[in-house]
Structure formats: structure tokens, C-alpha cells
Amino acid sequence: MSNFDAIKLSVEASMPNNTVLFDDKGMPSIMVKIPKFKISDVIVGGSETTHPAFIVDGVEKDFIYISKYQNTVIDDRAYSLPMQDPRTSVNFDQAKQFCENKGKGWHLMTNAEWAAIALWCLKNGYMPRGNNNFGADHSAAHERGVATLIGSDGRTNRVATGSGPVTWAHNGDSSGIYDLNGNVSEWVGGFRLNAGEIQVIPNNDAAVTGTNQTSTSPLWKGITKTGNLVAPGSSGSLKFDNPLKLVETITGTPGAASSVFQNLTKSDTIETIPEILKALGLYPAGADLGGDQIYIDSTSERLAYRGGNWATAANAGVFCLYANNPRSSSSTGIGFRAAFVDLP
């Protein structure tokens, strides 16, 4: 038995919902195994259909596997390991490639997967805290992680992956996914804004290794107020306007806008919010979401990152969404994490 196999057995014995997955070079990542659930399991009054995070290329998956930790990069490959300085200063396409370099089934965590976890947290009454106030949580200053980056002002910026208390895990337990609130924001795939239009890659098809998510990809689809997926630019497709509101037709001046996520509003022409927007964490599915913010820019293509960073304070959280920067954005406050699905 190799040392890595022994680690896998130890992890699974102590935390049955955790596992160690190996990439095509035999290198390990610690992952959290998320069982399939229905939309009704996480959204009150939701449909009995499977949440889109578990539908990949038309096939329902019994499990998705999410990196337990924000990722570091070794030899151009993303890894989920504890007590590491998370890799930052990567743009969207670089983060996606680092994940896909690991082999079949590996991919940049998608927006559908992120939303599934966030909705699970909401339904189960546990909203994780994290490093959103210079090494600590803004609401619990005694909760701190192990510093890995100190700012010029002497304050902690980033902390080591998983170094915070269990309140920084998505389920409030050591078996959970760490640092979804703060530390560094995380690129997610399968969702973008294009001139304010909400566009997605259907279900969790962005989890297929190598899925085309370029600016000109034919896979992007708009969403109508009835929840149908349509060609981008179709009449009546849903958009975010400035000031921030969900609309069918943009009337404001294109530009940046923001709102507390749970206070997001819609135009009167949208009688009912389509369930897909709630399932994808693009419109609030309930109240009591804290101060998590949504930021958009309706001028051109904008990719998404989530969670907030070490300085975001109350604005950070599992429902925090940044859709206001181009895919070329790169900073010390933006990282990512890989996920995995079994592919035929």
C-alpha cells in the first residue's frame, strides 16, 4: 500500500463524506462527496427535479466531488490540500486549465455546483463564516486562520487553506468544505453576463473536461422569464440592469451596479422568477441571506467569481457573487477550486 492509499483510507475512515481522489499522475486531492438532491430539497416550494449541478451531459450523477480546500497549484495542476497558501493571481482561463490539466472529470468548480452548496447551507440553517476581515471573521473576531500573506499595512490578508475553525466549513464540521466565505474569491464556470444578459451553459455541462467556455462558444444560452434556455440575444431574455434589477429589457446606462443579494428586485414584466435562477444562485431563494452582495457590470462580457475575500466583511458569503470583471482579471484576492465528476 502506498502512502497516498493509506492517507485515503485514513480520511475516509474519519470522515466518510470525504475522500482522496487521484489525478492522472497519481497525485492526491482531498475532496468532499456531495450526494445528488432535488431542487425541492433545498428550495421551499421547489420542483421535484434534480438540481442542475447533478446533471452532466444529459446524465444524472449520484455524486459530485468538491475540493475541500481552495486550490494550490503544483506543476500546472490544481490540488486540494490543507495548510497551503491558495493560488491566486490567475485569470479565468488559467484557473480552468489548471483544473483540467488533472485529467478526465476534473474541472473548475461551476456556478451550478457552487449554488447547490450555498442552497444546501441555507436549507440546513448553517451559513459558514470565514476570513473576511483581515484574517478573522467580521462577526466573530476570535475566529482566525494561519496567515500566509501579510499586507503592507501589517494586517493579515490570505490564510492557509482549512486553517480556520470548523465554523468556516460549509456544514460547521471538520468534514465540510472550507473557506467558501472569504479568504479569496473563487472563479466559477458555466455562467457569465454578456452586455448584462444572463448566460449559462445548460445544467452542469461546464463540468465536462474541456467544455468550450470561450467568449465565442456556441454553448452559452440565455434564459427567459419562463425558464427556457434560448439563443443569446433572443427577445425577452433575462438581464441585469443598472441600477441593479432583473429585467427583460435594459433601460439603464450600461455599467457597474451592486445590491445586497437578498434585496435583489425585478421589473414588473417578470411576474414569477424562473426556478432556474434561484437554483443557480442568481436570484434569492429565501430571506436571511445576510449581507452577501451581488456585483454586476452590463457593459460587455463578465465572468463570475464568488465568496468574497479577506477584506469583504459582511458582503462576503456563500451567496456573494461578482459578475463585474472580465475573464482576464487577476489579483491576489482571486483564486479557485477544482471539482470532479465521473465521466464515461
C-alpha positions as CSV (number, residue, x, y, z in Angstrom):
1,M,0.0,0.0,0.0
2,S,1.4,3.4,-1.0
3,N,1.5,6.3,1.4
4,F,-1.2,8.0,-0.6
5,D,-3.5,5.0,-0.4
6,A,-3.0,5.0,3.4
7,I,-4.0,8.7,3.5
8,K,-7.1,7.9,1.5
9,L,-8.2,5.1,3.9
10,S,-7.5,7.4,6.9
11,V,-9.5,10.3,5.5
12,E,-12.5,8.1,4.6
13,A,-12.4,6.3,7.9
14,S,-12.5,9.5,9.9
15,M,-14.9,11.5,7.6
16,P,-17.0,9.2,5.4
17,N,-18.2,12.0,3.2
18,N,-14.6,12.9,2.4
19,T,-12.3,11.1,0.0
20,V,-9.0,11.4,-1.6
21,L,-9.1,11.4,-5.4
22,F,-6.0,11.0,-7.6
23,D,-5.4,12.8,-10.9
24,D,-3.9,11.1,-13.9
25,K,-0.4,11.4,-12.5
26,G,-1.4,9.7,-9.2
27,M,-1.3,12.9,-7.1
28,P,-4.0,13.3,-4.4
29,S,-6.6,15.9,-3.6
30,I,-8.9,15.8,-0.6
31,M,-12.5,16.1,-1.8
32,V,-16.0,16.3,-0.3
33,K,-18.5,14.0,-1.7
34,I,-21.9,15.6,-2.3
35,P,-24.9,13.3,-2.9
36,K,-27.5,14.1,-5.5
37,F,-30.5,16.1,-4.4
38,K,-33.6,17.6,-5.9
39,I,-34.4,21.3,-6.1
40,S,-37.2,20.8,-3.6
41,D,-34.6,19.5,-1.1
42,V,-33.0,23.0,-0.9
43,I,-35.7,25.5,-2.1
44,V,-39.0,25.7,-0.3
45,G,-41.7,25.0,-2.9
46,G,-39.2,23.9,-5.4
47,S,-39.8,21.3,-8.1
48,E,-39.1,17.6,-7.7
49,T,-36.5,17.7,-10.5
50,T,-32.8,17.0,-9.8
51,H,-30.7,20.1,-9.1
52,P,-28.8,21.0,-12.3
53,A,-25.4,20.5,-10.6
54,F,-26.0,16.8,-10.8
55,I,-26.9,16.7,-14.5
56,V,-23.9,16.4,-16.7
57,D,-24.2,15.9,-20.5
58,G,-27.7,14.7,-20.1
59,V,-26.8,12.1,-17.4
60,E,-27.7,12.4,-13.7
61,K,-24.8,11.9,-11.4
62,D,-25.2,10.3,-7.9
63,F,-22.4,12.5,-6.6
64,I,-20.3,15.5,-7.3
65,Y,-16.9,15.9,-5.7
66,I,-15.8,19.4,-4.5
67,S,-12.3,20.4,-3.4
68,K,-12.4,20.6,0.4
69,Y,-9.8,23.4,0.2
70,Q,-9.2,26.4,-2.1
71,N,-6.6,25.1,-4.5
72,T,-2.9,25.4,-4.7
73,V,-1.0,24.7,-8.0
74,I,1.9,22.2,-8.4
75,D,3.3,21.6,-11.9
76,D,0.4,23.5,-13.5
77,R,-2.2,21.3,-11.8
78,A,-4.7,22.3,-9.1
79,Y,-4.7,20.4,-5.8
80,S,-7.0,20.5,-2.7
81,L,-4.6,20.2,0.2
82,P,-4.7,21.6,3.8
83,M,-2.5,24.3,5.2
84,Q,-1.5,25.8,1.8
85,D,-1.4,29.3,0.6
86,P,-4.2,29.3,-2.0
87,R,-3.1,30.0,-5.6
88,T,-4.1,33.5,-6.7
89,S,-3.3,36.0,-9.5
90,V,-4.8,33.7,-12.1
91,N,-7.4,34.7,-14.7
92,F,-10.5,32.6,-15.5
93,D,-8.9,30.7,-18.4
94,Q,-5.8,29.9,-16.4
95,A,-7.8,28.6,-13.4
96,K,-9.9,26.5,-15.8
97,Q,-6.8,25.0,-17.4
98,F,-5.1,24.2,-14.1
99,C,-8.1,22.1,-13.1
100,E,-8.5,20.4,-16.5
101,N,-4.8,19.5,-16.6
102,K,-5.5,16.9,-13.9
103,G,-7.3,14.6,-16.4
104,K,-10.8,13.4,-17.3
105,G,-13.6,14.5,-15.0
106,W,-11.6,17.3,-13.4
107,H,-12.9,20.9,-14.0
108,L,-13.1,24.3,-12.5
109,M,-15.9,24.3,-9.9
110,T,-19.0,25.5,-11.7
111,N,-21.6,28.1,-10.7
112,A,-24.2,25.3,-10.6
113,E,-22.1,23.4,-8.1
114,W,-21.4,26.5,-6.0
115,A,-25.1,27.3,-5.9
116,A,-26.0,23.8,-4.9
117,I,-23.7,24.0,-1.9
118,A,-24.9,27.5,-1.0
119,L,-28.6,26.4,-1.2
120,W,-27.8,23.4,1.0
121,C,-26.3,25.7,3.6
122,L,-29.4,27.9,3.5
123,K,-31.8,25.0,3.8
124,N,-29.9,23.4,6.6
125,G,-29.7,26.6,8.6
126,Y,-25.9,27.0,8.5
127,M,-24.2,29.9,6.8
128,P,-20.4,29.4,7.2
129,R,-18.2,32.2,8.4
130,G,-14.6,32.8,7.2
131,N,-11.7,35.1,6.7
132,N,-13.5,38.2,5.6
133,N,-11.9,40.7,7.9
134,F,-8.1,40.5,7.6
135,G,-7.5,37.0,9.0
136,A,-10.7,36.8,11.0
137,D,-14.5,36.7,10.6
138,H,-16.1,40.2,10.9
139,S,-18.8,38.8,13.2
140,A,-16.5,36.6,15.3
141,A,-13.1,38.3,15.7
142,H,-11.8,35.4,17.8
143,E,-12.0,33.1,14.8
144,R,-8.8,33.3,12.9
145,G,-6.7,31.3,10.4
146,V,-3.0,30.9,9.9
147,A,-1.6,33.9,7.9
148,T,0.1,33.2,4.6
149,L,0.0,36.7,3.2
150,I,0.6,39.9,5.2
151,G,-0.4,43.2,3.6
152,S,1.8,46.3,3.5
153,D,-0.2,47.7,6.5
154,G,0.9,44.7,8.6
155,R,-2.6,43.1,8.6
156,T,-3.3,39.5,7.6
157,N,-4.7,39.0,4.1
158,R,-4.8,35.4,3.0
159,V,-4.7,32.5,5.4
160,A,-3.7,28.8,4.9
161,T,-6.4,26.6,3.4
162,G,-8.5,24.9,6.1
163,S,-6.6,26.6,8.9
164,G,-9.7,28.3,10.4
165,P,-12.2,26.8,12.8
166,V,-15.0,24.4,11.8
167,T,-17.4,27.3,11.7
168,W,-15.5,28.1,8.4
169,A,-16.7,24.8,6.9
170,H,-19.9,24.7,4.9
171,N,-21.6,22.3,7.4
172,G,-20.0,23.5,10.6
173,D,-18.0,20.3,10.9
174,S,-14.4,19.3,10.1
175,S,-15.8,17.1,7.3
176,G,-17.0,20.2,5.4
177,I,-15.9,22.4,2.5
178,Y,-13.7,25.2,3.9
179,D,-13.4,28.9,3.0
180,L,-16.4,29.4,0.8
181,N,-16.8,32.7,2.7
182,G,-13.9,35.0,2.3
183,N,-10.1,34.4,2.1
184,V,-10.0,34.6,-1.7
185,S,-12.9,34.9,-4.1
186,E,-13.2,31.9,-6.5
187,W,-13.7,31.7,-10.2
188,V,-16.7,29.6,-11.2
189,G,-17.5,28.2,-14.7
190,G,-20.7,27.8,-16.7
191,F,-22.2,31.3,-16.1
192,R,-21.4,34.8,-17.4
193,L,-23.0,38.1,-18.2
194,N,-22.7,39.4,-21.7
195,A,-23.8,43.1,-22.0
196,G,-25.9,42.4,-19.0
197,E,-27.6,39.3,-20.4
198,I,-27.6,36.3,-18.1
199,Q,-26.0,33.4,-20.0
200,V,-25.3,29.8,-18.8
201,I,-24.1,26.5,-20.1
202,P,-27.0,24.2,-19.6
203,N,-27.3,22.1,-16.4
204,N,-23.7,21.2,-15.2
205,D,-22.3,20.6,-18.7
206,A,-19.5,23.0,-17.9
207,A,-18.2,20.2,-15.7
208,V,-17.2,18.2,-18.7
209,T,-13.5,18.5,-19.0
210,G,-12.6,20.8,-21.9
211,T,-16.0,22.3,-22.3
212,N,-15.8,25.4,-24.6
213,Q,-16.3,28.4,-22.3
214,T,-14.6,30.9,-24.6
215,S,-16.3,34.3,-25.4
216,T,-17.5,32.9,-28.7
217,S,-18.6,29.5,-27.5
218,P,-21.9,28.3,-29.1
219,L,-22.8,26.6,-25.8
220,W,-23.8,29.8,-24.0
221,K,-27.6,30.1,-23.6
222,G,-29.9,32.9,-22.4
223,I,-32.8,32.4,-20.0
224,T,-36.4,33.6,-20.5
225,K,-38.8,34.6,-17.7
226,T,-40.5,31.2,-18.2
227,G,-37.1,29.5,-17.5
228,N,-36.5,28.3,-21.1
229,L,-33.0,28.4,-22.5
230,V,-32.7,30.3,-25.7
231,A,-30.0,31.6,-28.1
232,P,-28.1,34.6,-26.7
233,G,-29.7,37.9,-27.7
234,S,-33.2,36.4,-28.0
235,S,-36.0,38.8,-27.3
236,G,-37.1,38.8,-23.7
237,S,-34.0,37.0,-22.4
238,L,-33.3,38.0,-18.8
239,K,-30.7,40.6,-17.9
240,F,-29.3,42.6,-15.0
241,D,-29.8,46.3,-15.5
242,N,-28.1,49.4,-13.9
243,P,-29.4,50.2,-11.2
244,L,-29.3,46.6,-10.3
245,K,-32.6,44.9,-11.2
246,L,-33.6,41.7,-13.1
247,V,-35.2,42.8,-16.3
248,E,-36.2,41.7,-19.8
249,T,-35.0,44.9,-21.4
250,I,-32.1,47.1,-20.3
251,T,-33.1,50.7,-20.0
252,G,-30.3,52.0,-17.7
253,T,-26.9,53.2,-18.8
254,P,-24.6,50.1,-19.1
255,G,-22.1,49.9,-16.3
256,A,-21.4,48.6,-12.8
257,A,-24.1,48.1,-10.2
258,S,-24.5,46.2,-6.9
259,S,-27.1,45.2,-4.3
260,V,-27.5,43.1,-1.2
261,F,-28.3,39.8,-2.8
262,Q,-31.4,39.1,-0.7
263,N,-32.8,42.6,-1.7
264,L,-32.5,42.0,-5.4
265,T,-35.6,43.1,-7.3
266,K,-37.2,42.6,-10.7
267,S,-39.2,44.5,-13.3
268,D,-42.9,44.3,-13.3
269,T,-42.9,42.5,-16.6
270,I,-41.5,39.4,-14.8
271,E,-44.4,38.0,-13.0
272,T,-42.7,35.0,-11.5
273,I,-38.9,34.4,-11.0
274,P,-38.0,31.3,-13.0
275,E,-36.8,28.5,-10.7
276,I,-33.6,28.0,-12.6
277,L,-32.3,31.5,-11.5
278,K,-32.9,30.5,-7.8
279,A,-31.3,27.1,-8.4
280,L,-28.2,28.7,-9.9
281,G,-27.9,31.3,-7.1
282,L,-28.7,34.1,-9.4
283,Y,-31.8,35.3,-7.6
284,P,-32.6,34.9,-3.9
285,A,-34.4,31.7,-2.9
286,G,-35.2,32.9,0.6
287,A,-34.6,35.6,3.2
288,D,-32.0,35.8,5.9
289,L,-29.0,35.6,3.5
290,G,-27.1,38.1,5.5
291,G,-25.3,41.0,3.8
292,D,-23.9,38.9,0.9
293,Q,-23.6,41.2,-2.1
294,I,-24.1,40.8,-5.9
295,Y,-22.0,43.0,-8.2
296,I,-22.6,43.2,-12.0
297,D,-21.3,45.1,-15.0
298,S,-23.6,45.3,-18.0
299,T,-21.1,46.8,-20.5
300,S,-19.6,43.6,-22.0
301,E,-18.6,40.0,-21.2
302,R,-18.2,39.4,-17.5
303,L,-17.2,36.1,-15.9
304,A,-18.0,35.2,-12.3
305,Y,-16.2,34.6,-9.1
306,R,-17.9,34.0,-5.7
307,G,-17.5,34.1,-1.9
308,G,-15.6,37.3,-1.3
309,N,-12.1,37.9,0.1
310,W,-10.3,38.8,3.3
311,A,-11.5,42.4,3.2
312,T,-15.1,42.0,2.1
313,A,-16.6,41.8,5.7
314,A,-20.4,41.4,5.8
315,N,-20.5,41.5,2.0
316,A,-18.8,38.1,1.8
317,G,-20.6,34.7,2.0
318,V,-21.8,31.7,0.0
319,F,-24.3,33.9,-1.9
320,C,-21.8,36.6,-2.7
321,L,-21.5,37.0,-6.5
322,Y,-19.1,39.1,-8.5
323,A,-20.1,39.3,-12.2
324,N,-18.4,42.6,-12.9
325,N,-14.9,41.7,-14.2
326,P,-13.6,40.3,-17.5
327,R,-12.2,36.9,-17.8
328,S,-8.7,38.5,-17.9
329,S,-9.0,39.7,-14.3
330,S,-6.2,38.6,-12.0
331,S,-5.3,39.6,-8.4
332,T,-4.0,38.4,-5.1
333,G,-7.6,38.2,-3.9
334,I,-9.0,35.8,-6.6
335,G,-8.4,32.1,-6.6
336,F,-10.4,29.0,-7.4
337,R,-11.0,25.3,-6.6
338,A,-11.4,22.2,-8.8
339,A,-14.3,19.8,-8.7
340,F,-14.7,16.3,-10.2
341,V,-17.5,14.2,-11.8
342,D,-17.3,10.7,-13.1
343,L,-17.4,10.8,-16.9
344,P,-17.9,7.9,-19.3
